[in-house]
Amino acid sequence: MSEQPTAVPLPSRALMRLSGEDARSFLNGVVTNDVHQATAEQAIWSAFLTPQGKFLHEFFLVEGPDGALWMDCEGARRAHFKKRLAIYKLRAKAEIAEADDLCVYALLGVRALGLLDLPALEGYARQLGDGAAFTDPRLGWLGARAILPRATAEATLREAGFGLGETAEFERLRLTLGVPEGSGDLEPEKATLIESGFDELRGIDWNKGCFLGQELTARMKYRGLAKKRLVPVEIAGPTPEAGAAIKRDGKTAGTLRSAVDGVGLALIKLDQLDTAQPLTAGEATLTPRKPDWVNF
């Protein structure tokens, strides 16, 4: 992580506001983390699954200064997420609204948390200007995130002591650490949370009660049924396209999910992670790395 505190725009993300007296209880019944833990002082990361336990959406949740729940989700799939949530809202007194007046930044650098007066503990949050900033609830090494009014975001960040950086800076860090984000890393209706690190990255609360897809997710965890894991890979040679098959001795060993500047995330069979023979994808050689935070 660089010395210079840097604010990196995340244009692939979009916001929704959830408000109303039943907003928390309705959402808590369908997502993987405990929505009641999302406050102005605490952010969470969570997922919304199919009833069969396959990934559909991941999101961050924090209470904004307006008292609503601010949801940071994948921009290209926000409309789909909103539609699916509306199916389960039924008669709950809750409103789900797109919030294009807000935007998301990643805040990087070894001094970033200090500038924000945030501890190096995942999920801690505080108000920043007319928005919110929080230590990344997945992994503290990712720095912080900020959700801010679009019209004043840059001015707020500069006043707080941040320079502006490039999105690729955050992507390189995230992929090197092996942390997934969005459908580029998590294939909708196919990926499972245990294979994707959600348990270790605090995306599931096992004590909150039921959620959509809980049965498969719990069975994979407690019976050790995961056969693959999403792991960071170093790429030597031309970067393969997303979705490229990863081979070893001509046999399929996994799939490359996303990559930037020689690092990527790949879903690889567990029995292919510890062998000495090289992994290849196209003309590139891939070397998987096991992050410190994983448990397999």
N, C-alpha and C positions, 0 to 999 in steps of 0.2 A: 504494500500500500504506500502511495507516495506521501512525501512530506507536505506538499501543498494541498490544503483543503480545496476540493473541487466539487462543484455542483454539476451533475450530468443529467441532461433531460432524457426522459424515457418516453418517446413519442408512441411506442407500441402499447402503452397503457392508457386506460380511460377510467373515468370515475362514475359512480352512481351514489345517490343519497337514499338511505332507507330511514323513514321516519314514521311516526305513529305509535300509539300505545302498545300495539302488538308486534312491532317490528322485530324486537329481539327474540321473543318467544317463537314466532313463526320461523325465523331464520335458523334459530338454534335447533329446531326439530329436523332440519334437512341437511345441514353441513357438518363437517367432520370435527370442527373445533368448538370450544365453548364460547358462544357469542357474548355471554354475560361478562366474560373477561375483557372484552373490548371496551375501553373507557378512554377518557381524555388523557390518562396517565399510562395506558397499556394498549399496545397494538397486538393483533394476532395474525397468523397466516392460516388459511384453511382451504378446503376443497369442497366442491359439489360433485357428487358422483351419480352415475346411473343407479337404478335399483339393484342392478347386478354387480355393483361395486367397481365399475370401470370409470376412469377419469373423464370428467367433462370440463370443469373450470377450476382454476386456483385464484385466490384473491387475498388481499390484505384488508383488515378492518380496524378502524380506529374511530373514536367519537370526535367529531369536529367541534369547533367553537360554537356552531349553531345548534348543537345538541343532537344532530342527526348522526347516524352511522355512515361514515364515508368508506366506500368500497373501491379499492384500487384493483382493477381486473384487466384482462387482455382486451385491448381496444377493438381489434378486428372481430372479436366474438362477443362483444358486450350485448348486442341486440339479442343474440341467441340465449345468453345467460339471463337477461331480463325476462325473456319470454318463458324460460323454464321455471324461474322463480315464481312468476305470476301464476303458473299452474298450481303450485303448492300453497299459495297465499290464501286461496279460498275466501272465506269471509273475515279473515283477520284484518284488524284496523291498522293497516300498514300501507305506506306508499313507497313505490320504487321508482325513482326518477333519474334519468341521465343527468350528469353534472358536467357539462362541457365548459363551465366557467372555472373548473379546477384542472390542475395538471400535476404531474408526478416528476420528482427529481430523485436520483441517487446521490448521496453526499459521501464523498470518499476522501481518504487521507488520514494519516495517523492523528491529526489534530481535529478532525471533523467533529467527533463526539464532544470534545472539550468546548468547541465553539458553541455547540448547541446546549451545553450543560446537561448532557445525557450520560448516564453510566454505561460502561461496556457490558451491559447485560441485555440479552435479547428481549425486544418488545417494549422497553421503556419509552414513554412518549411524553411530549410537552407541546404547548402551543408555540407556534412560530409565526409571528405577525398575525395575519388573519387565517392562518392554516395550522397544520400539525406537522411535527417532526418526530421520528421514532427510530430507535436502534432497530436494525433489521431483525424481525422476530425469528427468522430462520437460523441465522448465523452471524455473530457479532463481527466477524472478519469482513463482512460485506458492508460495514459502515452503517449509514442511516438512510432513511427515505424521508422525503418531505412531500406533503400534499398541500398545494398553495393555490390561491386565486390566480388564474392565468395572467390577469392584467398587471399584477404587482409582483409576480414570482421572482423575476430577475432582480428587481430592486431589493426585495426582502433578503434574498440570498447574498447579494453583494454587501448589504448592510451588516449581515451576520458574519462576514469575513470570507466568503467563498468566491473563488474564481469560477468561470464557466468552462466545462470540459466537453469532451466528445462521448457520445453514447457507447462507442466501441470500448472505451476505457472500463466501463462497468461490465460490459459483456465479457471481456477477457478475464476480469477478476472473477466473475460469477462462474464461468465455465471452468477456470482453473481450480476453483474450490469445489466443483461438482454439484452446484446448486441449480435445480431446474426452475424454469419460469415460462409459463405459457405453452401453447400447443406445439411450438417448435421442438420442445424437449419432451412433452407429455402428449402422446398421441390420443386424441379424444376417442372414447369408447373402446380403447384397447389397453392403455396404460393402467397399472394398478399402483396404489400408493406405497405398498411395502417395497415393491421393486424400485420405486422412485425416490426413496429417502424421506418420505413425509413423516414417518414415525420419529426418526432421529432429529429432523428439522422442525419439530414442534408443530406440525400441521394437523395432528390428531389428538383429541382429548378422550382417553379411554374411559373416563369416569363421568362424562357429561350425560350419558343416556343415549338413546337410539339416534341414528342418522341414516340417510339413504345409503345403501351399499355397505352397511356395517357388517353384515354376516360374512361376506367374502373377505373383507378387509381384516376382520378379527381372525378368521380361520387361517389366512395366509400368515399372520403374525404368530399366533400361538401354536400352530402346527408346523411352522417352518417350511411353508410350501413354495416360497419364492425360488424360482429357478434362474432368474436373471437379475441384474442390477444395473442401474443407470450410474455410470462412473465417468470421471474425466479421462480424456485421452490426449496424449501428445501426438501431433501429426507431423511426420517427416515426409516431404514430397508435396505434390499438388493436392490442395484441399478437396476432398470428395464432396459431392453434393449431398444435401440433407436427404436421409432415407437410403443412402448407399449401403449395400450389404457388406458386412465385415466377414472376412474369410480366414480360415486357418487350415492349411493343407487341403485347400479346395472345398472345405465344408463350411457351411454358414455358422458363424460364431456369435453374430449380433448385428445391430443396425446402428449406423451413425445418425444421431438425432439433429445436432446443430454444431456449428464450428465457426471460429473466427481467429485469424492470425495464428494458426498452428496449434490451437487448442480446441477441444470439442467435448461434447457429451455423447456417450454411446451406451446403448442398452446391450449388455454382453452377458452371455450365459456364464453362470458362476463357475462351471467346470472348465471354462476357457480362460479364466483370469490369472491362474497361477502357473501356467505352463511356460516353458522356455521358448517355444517356437513363436515366431512373429505373427502378429495380426496384420492383415492388409485390407485396404478398401481402394479399389481401383489401382492406381500406381503409387499410392501412399502406404507407408508403414505406420501402424498405430501402436502406441505403448500405453496401456491402461495404468492409471494411478489410483490407489486406494486412499481417499481422504481420511484425515484423522477422526472425523466425526462419525464415520459409518460403523455399523456393528457386525456386518457379516464377516 
